[in-house]
Amino acid sequence: MIDMNMINEANELFLKKKFEEAIEKYDIILQNEPGNVVALNNKGYSFSKLRNYSKSLICYDECLEKNPKDKTVLLNKISLFRKVGEFDKALSICEKLLKNNPDDMIVLYHKLRILKKLCKFQESNLICKKLLDVYPDNGDILYDMSANFLKMNDIEKFLSTLQKAINAIPNLKNKSKNNKEFVQFHNDNRFLKIVLE
């Protein structure tokens, strides 16, 4: 039987960014309940926060041996592969998940970010468009789309989409000013108007 009090204590430590202590607590849970997938997944996530990706991956793989279709664990594994630059592996998991649920918003969001990293900007923007059909004012997706337009050298769409993103989330002004991809526009009047007003 899952000891929810211990899980909650470990999760509290995690939320306080006391990842080593959280891992110790998850280990205690796993000594008593070796099959506790929640503790094992959260332990893996704690290792990921500590950038110990190899131990994190071991935890996720153990979880998936017990339940190969656990979406939370698969999403964590996608995130891990994105962090370590193994984009093809991350994309492969996305494709498996999308085969069963082609409109899964979380998986689609991961996929558009992976495609961007793989320099498949047009494909990435097709997913952005699909997501924006459901969430037309999602500033984060608009921002990703604008960056893709820049990579495709469509400056007009880059600037107009960036404007929409900032209208949705005004805090994106700072992100835009500090984005290395946008440096070439630091003297562009239209860009400056978008990020400074």
Phi and psi in degrees as a GROMACS rama.xvg file:
@    title "Ramachandran Plot"
@    xaxis  label "Phi"
@    yaxis  label "Psi"
@TYPE xy
-71.2839  129.174  ILE-2
-86.6586  93.5188  ASP-3
-67.2986  -29.0589  MET-4
-63.8743  -45.2255  ASN-5
-64.6823  -41.773  MET-6
-59.6099  -46.2152  ILE-7
-63.0491  -39.9563  ASN-8
-62.0688  -45.3768  GLU-9
-63.5391  -42.3011  ALA-10
-63.9325  -36.2938  ASN-11
-62.1718  -42.7563  GLU-12
-61.3018  -41.6882  LEU-13
-59.2619  -48.0538  PHE-14
-63.2818  -27.5984  LEU-15
-85.6726  6.99617  LYS-16
64.3538  25.9979  LYS-17
-96.6284  69.2816  LYS-18
-66.2782  -39.395  PHE-19
-62.6795  -43.0591  GLU-20
-66.1661  -37.2014  GLU-21
-62.6876  -43.2516  ALA-22
-60.7183  -42.2734  ILE-23
-59.1909  -42.5669  GLU-24
-67.2941  -41.97  LYS-25
-62.5956  -35.7708  TYR-26
-63.9824  -38.8281  ASP-27
-62.4819  -44.1067  ILE-28
-60.4634  -43.6421  ILE-29
-71.0548  -25.5349  LEU-30
-65.9441  -39.0583  GLN-31
-81.7265  -32.224  ASN-32
-136.191  80.1556  GLU-33
-57.3473  -22.7029  PRO-34
-93.5852  11.8542  GLY-35
-74.6751  98.419  ASN-36
-67.4641  -33.6316  VAL-37
-62.3435  -48.7911  VAL-38
-64.0756  -40.7235  ALA-39
-65.8171  -43.7915  LEU-40
-63.5443  -45.9303  ASN-41
-67.3287  -32.4585  ASN-42
-63.426  -44.511  LYS-43
-60.0137  -41.3011  GLY-44
-66.0922  -36.5059  TYR-45
-64.2561  -43.5965  SER-46
-60.7408  -38.5699  PHE-47
-61.6194  -41.368  SER-48
-63.6541  -29.478  LYS-49
-85.8438  2.9217  LEU-50
63.7146  24.7236  ARG-51
-97.4684  76.7467  ASN-52
-69.9179  -29.4624  TYR-53
-66.9232  -43.2948  SER-54
-68.8719  -35.8015  LYS-55
-60.1521  -46.0564  SER-56
-62.9033  -38.2413  LEU-57
-59.2869  -44.5385  ILE-58
-63.0574  -45.7653  CYS-59
-62.2801  -41.9107  TYR-60
-65.5629  -36.9553  ASP-61
-62.5561  -41.5184  GLU-62
-60.0922  -44.7297  CYS-63
-71.7266  -22.7102  LEU-64
-64.4899  -35.9151  GLU-65
-80.311  -37.3783  LYS-66
-145.324  89.1878  ASN-67
-61.3871  -18.4722  PRO-68
-105.244  13.6393  LYS-69
-65.3552  108.515  ASP-70
-64.2539  -40.7968  LYS-71
-59.6984  -45.0424  THR-72
-66.5673  -41.9216  VAL-73
-62.8489  -39.3192  LEU-74
-65.0751  -40.4085  LEU-75
-63.0524  -36.9101  ASN-76
-68.5233  -39.0716  LYS-77
-58.7735  -47.1659  ILE-78
-59.9519  -42.596  SER-79
-60.6773  -48.9193  LEU-80
-62.7346  -34.8762  PHE-81
-64.0161  -42.7374  ARG-82
-63.4715  -36.7877  LYS-83
-93.019  3.53431  VAL-84
79.6294  16.9966  GLY-85
-94.7012  70.0949  GLU-86
-67.3029  -34.3017  PHE-87
-64.5679  -39.6034  ASP-88
-66.5182  -40.9781  LYS-89
-63.2104  -43.0663  ALA-90
-64.3528  -37.6457  LEU-91
-60.8197  -42.3923  SER-92
-66.9721  -41.0079  ILE-93
-56.1455  -47.0886  CYS-94
-61.8413  -40.1636  GLU-95
-62.6162  -43.6879  LYS-96
-68.1118  -38.1201  LEU-97
-73.3406  -21.3471  LEU-98
-60.8596  -39.4923  LYS-99
-84.7312  -29.0102  ASN-100
-144.324  83.0165  ASN-101
-65.6819  -12.3504  PRO-102
-109.082  17.3752  ASP-103
-66.3863  110.715  ASP-104
-62.1391  -40.7769  MET-105
-65.7287  -45.3652  ILE-106
-66.1413  -41.4703  VAL-107
-60.8011  -39.313  LEU-108
-63.5966  -44.3989  TYR-109
-57.8884  -44.7326  HIS-110
-62.9837  -41.5173  LYS-111
-64.9276  -35.7479  LEU-112
-69.6023  -37.8302  ARG-113
-66.2862  -45.3823  ILE-114
-60.1517  -36.4335  LEU-115
-61.7508  -44.5274  LYS-116
-63.536  -30.2322  LYS-117
-86.4021  9.51897  LEU-118
61.6312  28.6019  CYS-119
-102.008  69.2636  LYS-120
-67.9686  -37.6112  PHE-121
-65.7923  -44.2228  GLN-122
-63.458  -40.5997  GLU-123
-59.8785  -42.9788  SER-124
-69.9977  -27.1146  ASN-125
-62.8864  -38.5517  LEU-126
-70.8791  -40.2666  ILE-127
-53.8441  -46.8567  CYS-128
-60.8744  -42.131  LYS-129
-61.4127  -43.0235  LYS-130
-68.8543  -38.0715  LEU-131
-70.6688  -22.3901  LEU-132
-62.8762  -30.6541  ASP-133
-91.6212  -42.5865  VAL-134
-122.684  78.0477  TYR-135
-63.3895  -22.4244  PRO-136
-107.882  24.7686  ASP-137
-77.6242  104.974  ASN-138
-61.9031  -36.867  GLY-139
-65.0574  -41.2875  ASP-140
-69.7614  -41.4459  ILE-141
-59.6142  -39.0536  LEU-142
-64.2614  -45.6191  TYR-143
-60.6656  -40.957  ASP-144
-64.143  -41.9969  MET-145
-62.5724  -42.1869  SER-146
-63.2284  -36.5399  ALA-147
-64.4167  -42.7144  ASN-148
-59.8847  -38.6779  PHE-149
-61.6665  -45.1748  LEU-150
-63.0586  -27.7808  LYS-151
-88.5481  3.63498  MET-152
65.5806  28.904  ASN-153
-100.425  83.6279  ASP-154
-64.733  -39.5807  ILE-155
-59.5055  -48.8293  GLU-156
-69.4632  -33.3638  LYS-157
-57.0482  -52.0122  PHE-158
-69.7697  -41.8357  LEU-159
-68.0765  -36.8529  SER-160
-74.0238  -36.103  THR-161
-61.4324  -40.6287  LEU-162
-59.2473  -44.2251  GLN-163
-63.1968  -40.8963  LYS-164
-61.5022  -45.0638  ALA-165
-70.8457  -32.5683  ILE-166
-61.6701  -37.3205  ASN-167
-74.9401  -41.5079  ALA-168
-133.048  92.943  ILE-169
-55.083  -27.4302  PRO-170
-64.5577  -15.0327  ASN-171
-68.7546  -11.0948  LEU-172
-58.5354  -48.1904  LYS-173
-64.1245  -42.6494  ASN-174
-60.5514  -39.8514  LYS-175
-66.8111  -41.2032  SER-176
-63.6483  -32.1467  LYS-177
-97.8809  -2.00969  ASN-178
-74.6018  118.46  ASN-179
-60.9641  -28.6908  LYS-180
-64.6899  -24.6652  GLU-181
-98.9447  3.81767  PHE-182
-52.9687  -38.7869  VAL-183
-62.5844  -12.9175  GLN-184
-102.713  7.72229  PHE-185
-64.4253  -15.1917  HIS-186
-112.329  8.52755  ASN-187
-86.8693  122.909  ASP-188
-59.9977  -41.6042  ASN-189
-67.4736  -42.3507  ARG-190
-60.5273  -46.4123  PHE-191
-62.8222  -38.0108  LEU-192
-62.3603  -41.0121  LYS-193
-65.0053  -43.7137  ILE-194
-91.76  -13.0692  VAL-195
-106.549  -24.1832  LEU-196
